[in-house]
Amino acid sequence: MGMNGVEIAMNGRIRYQVVDSHRNLSARRAWALAMFFAEVKGLAAEETEQQVRFCDWYEKEHAVKWFEVVASEGGEIVGYLRCLRNPEDAREWFVGDVHVRKAAWRRGIATRMYEKVFREIAEYDAAERVIASVHPQNKASIRLHEKCGFQDTGKPCEFPTFFFDPAETAFEKWIYQYLPVPDVKGAVDRLLPLWTEAKSGTDKGKHGPKAIESGAKNKKNGTKTDGSGSKDGRGKLEDSVIEAGLRKDLEHVIKDAAKGKCTLEAIWCGNRLVGFRYGEGVSITEYFQK
């Protein structure tokens, strides 16, 4: 962001401006935005001015983080969307008022505006998911959101103080960040539970079975239980041996990744560690905790 909370990027002839507060809009830009809404929404000028003022009021009233992406060409606004954080849950963000002038359709403008949104949201550590309210008859909007990685939840969209068309459903996209696993103390302990799940096949994960082949035995093999379901001494010993083997295996992989012999990335959703991505040669495996 620049000194005034504004970031500007160019893509071909389109200028994309990310404003980190609706209240930073100049009077001239606010008027241009009102005229843009009048065209794309088919509203009277007075109604669109009220909508622009509502944006200012909502941000001020709820002290909520808010930013907008404005696409322009030749000084004329051709695309717009706004994104705001849930004032009651910092993990959730809502995107609304996604519009592109008809004359600028099919140029990828809406997709690029969404790319800006995802990049901005990723800067906030707590961010986990983005939601949008989509009408089932708006096929273009459905295609856009599916292209951008959203999925239809089939449930009504809910957001504090907002009212939605009952026919609309919430589309959601989870925000994942892939970060290299450092060869530092504590990294093994943090990742070991997920590594164990993947190796043993005790959890199917998000994308189905993702167990990685391992020299260690599956935890289920050779483990006996008594009538109460608790493990006998032999079973506990075998589990201990298996865990030690998995720990050593993970330590080895982390060291190899640090040397560039393979890749190992932790997958984060907000502040939650939810999986990992392991790659060796052309083979890459992603594992998500269920």
N, C-alpha and C positions, 0 to 999 in steps of 0.2 A: 504494500500500500504506500502511496505517496504521502506528502505532508498533510494534505487535506482529506486523507482517507479515501483516495480515489486511485484506482489502477486502470491503466489504459493499455490495450493490446490491439494490434492490427492483424487481420486475416484477409488477405486480398484487399478488397476495397471496403470491407466492413471494419468498423472501429468498435471494439468492445470495451465498455467502461464498467468497472465494478466499483460501486459506491457503498461504503461500509455503514452508511446511515441515510435513511430517507430524508432526514432533516438537513443533510448536507447539500441537497439539491438547490441549485440557484432558482430564483423566481422565473427566469427565462426557461430553464429546463423543465420546471414544474408545469409551466404553461404548455410547452411542447408535448409533455407527457400526457396532459389532459386532452389535447387534441388527438394524440395517438390513440388513447382509449376511446375517444368519441368515434373514431373510424373503425377500429377493430371490434368494438363491442356494440356499435350502432346506438350509442347513447347521446343524449343532449349534452351540450357543453357544460351546463350547470351540474348535471349528474356526475360527470367525470371530474369536475373540480372538487366536488364533495368527496369523491373517492380518493383523490390525491391528498386532501386534507385528513381523511380518515387514516391514511398510512402514517402521517405525521403524528396524529393523536395516539394511535395504537403503540407506536414505538415509544413515545414519551410516557404514556399511561402505565405501560407494563415494564418499562426500563429493560426491554428485551433486545437481544442482539439481532440486528436486522441488516441485510444488505440487498442491493439490487444490481442486476446486470442489464445494461442498456446497450443495444446494438444500433449503430447509426451508419448511414451512408450519405455522403455529400451533405452532412449537416442535418439530415432528416432521420428521425427515429424509425427504425424498421423492425426492431424486436425488443422485447422487454420481459423480464420475470423478476419476482421478488422472493426472497427466502428469509425466514425468520426462525429463531430458536424458540422452542416451547418454553414459555415463562415458568412452567411448573416442572419441567423435566429437561435438563441440559443435554440429555442423550438424544433427544429427538428434534428434528428440523422439518419445517414445512415449506414447500414450494408452491406458489400460486401465481395467478395472473400471467401465465405463459402465453405470450402473443407474438405473432409475426405478421407484418403487413402482407396482404394477399399477393401483392406484386413481387414480394421477396420470398415466396414459398419455394420449397424444394431446393434450397441453397445450403442446407445444413446449419442455418442460423440458430434454431432452437437447440439442436444438439450441442453446438459450441457453447451456447449460453449455459447449458447444463454442465458441461465440462468445467466451466468457470466455477459453478456452484460447488461441485464435488471437491475441487481443489481448495476452495475457501473453507469449506466445512472441515476438511481433513486437518486444518490448522488447530482445531479445537479438540483437545485430548479426550473429552468426554463424549464426543459425537459418535453415535452408533448407527442411526438410521435416518433416512430422509423419506418423507411421505408426500403424496400429492393426491388430490381428489379428482377422479376421472369418471366421466359419464360413459356408460356402456355403448351409447350411440355415437360417441365421438371417436370414430375409428382412427383418425389421424393422430389424436392424442394418445390413444392406446399404442399405436405403432411407435410413436416417439418414445414413450416411457419404457416400452419393452426393449427398444433399441438401446436405451440408456441404462439398462440393467434392472429396471423395476419389475416387480411381480404384483399381480392383482391379489389382494388378500381376500376379496369377496366380502369384506366387512365395511360398514359405513365409516367414513373418515371422521375423526374426532380431533379437535384442537381447541384450546381454551378460547371462549367467547366467539368462536366462528360458527356460522350456520352453513350447512351444505345441502345441496339438492339430495333428497332421500334416495334418488335413483343412483347417485354416484357411489363409487367404492374407493377405498384407500389402496393406492399402489405404494409399495414400499421398496426401498433399496437399502441394503445394509452396507455400511462404510467399513471396508477392510483396509488395513495398512500392512504391508509386508516389510519387515525390518530384519536385517541380518542378525543372527544370534552371535553375540560377542563371546570370545573365549575368556570369560571372566568368572570369578567365584560367584556362585549363586545361579548361573545360567542353567546348569544341569538340573539343579533342584526345581527350578521353575518349570522347565520343559519336560521333566521326566514323567509326570503323570500322563501327559498326552502321548509321549513317545511309547509308554507302556501300553496304552490303549491301542495304538496303531499296530504295535508289534504283536500283541496277544490276540487282537481281533475281538476284544471285549465290547467294542462300541462300533457301530456301523458308520458313524460320522454323517456329515451333511450330504456327501455325494456318494453314499453307498460304501461297501466294504473297501477299506484302503490299507489293509494290513501290509506292512513291508516285510519281506522275507528276512528272517533272523536266524542266527545260529542258536539262540536261546530257545528253550522249550516253552511251549504255551503254558500259561499259568494253570490251565485246566488239567493238563496231562499229569497223571500220577498223584493228584491231590485227593486225599480221602477225607471224609467227614464222618462224625459220629451222628447219633440220632437227632441231636439238636441242630445239626448243620454246621457246627464249629469244626475247624480243621484239627487233625491229630498232629502229633509232634513231627511226623515225617512230612506231612503236607506243608506245615509252616517252614520247615527247613528247606524244602524244595522251592517254596515261594521266595525265601530269602536268597537262595542261590540265583534264582532267575532274576530277581530285582538287581542283584549285584552285577549280573551279566549285562542287563539292559543299561545300567548306569555306565558301565565301562564302555559299552557300545556307543552310547550317546556322547560320552567324553571324547572318544576317538573321532566321531563324526564332526563335533564342534571344532576340534583341532585341525582336522582336514579342511574344513570350510575356511578356517582362518588362513590356511596356506594356499587356498584357491583350488584344492583338489576336488571339491564338490561345493554345492551350495546348500545352505540351511537358513531358512528365514522363519521367524516367528510371525504368526498372523494375529493381528490385534483388531478388535472391534471396540472402539473407545478405549477404556482402560482395562478391558478384559482380554486375556490371552485365550484365543479360541481355537488355535490350530497351528500347523507348521507346514512349510513347503520344503521338500528335500529333493535335490537334484544331483544326479551323477551321470555325466555324459549326456545323452539325449533323453534319459529316463528321468521324469519329474513326477513326484507324488505329492498331492495336497491332502492333508488330513484335517478335518474339522471335528471338534468336539460336538457331540450330539446336543 
